[in-house]
């Protein structure tokens, strides 16, 4: 599946509040999107296969919405776009953290206006759909569509968050990303809410991408953040 925006796909708005769901679908269509709505779990699961982006509201209870998101991220649903992005509802910091832990890319208040929802969808489109499917940096290859990485032709086993960190830095190889930028890109929250999670994930990722005789692919820039290097260059 290409990571590029596919105009045949649609934004899927999931919400048991039918009036809120219809308002968001209508606004998205006015803004030029293809959009569909689902007000219960079974209909949402049937429509997910054709979605490029999901706006996930209430499905009766917060737990039901989070379970759908967990199933989606655990690849338990057939034919779902590998690059699917999810905007989830959250009204408090604990709800935000639960949504991000389940796999949300962005959170919005439960009653965010339809125009804010549409603008957020556009922001995710700019962030994720206008980038190449594959980035090659010497011996390292990052395949966004397949969500895989190889080093010297060998697959590297990465967790979902480790791949998200690698994918974020692959937007601009050689550029130093601050911890706050990476935290917002991956969890949608500033660094101070994520704690030292970025450092822990970056450390594990660096170990997995360290090739003998080559510059480490992931470099810690002291006091600033991290960058992705071309692994064909020697250590320095």
ABEGO torsion letter per residue (X at the ends): XBABBBAABBBBBBBABAAAAAAAAAAAAAAGBBBBBBABAAAAAAAAAABABBBBBBBGBAAAAAAAAAAAAAGABBGBBAABBBBBBBABAAAAAAAAAAGBABBBBAABBAAAAAAAAAAAAAAAAABBABBBBEABBBBAAAGBBBBGGBBBBBBAAAAAAAAAAAABBGBBBBAAAAAAAAAGBBAAAAEAAAAAAAAAAAAAABBBGBBBABBBBBGAEBBBBBAABBBX
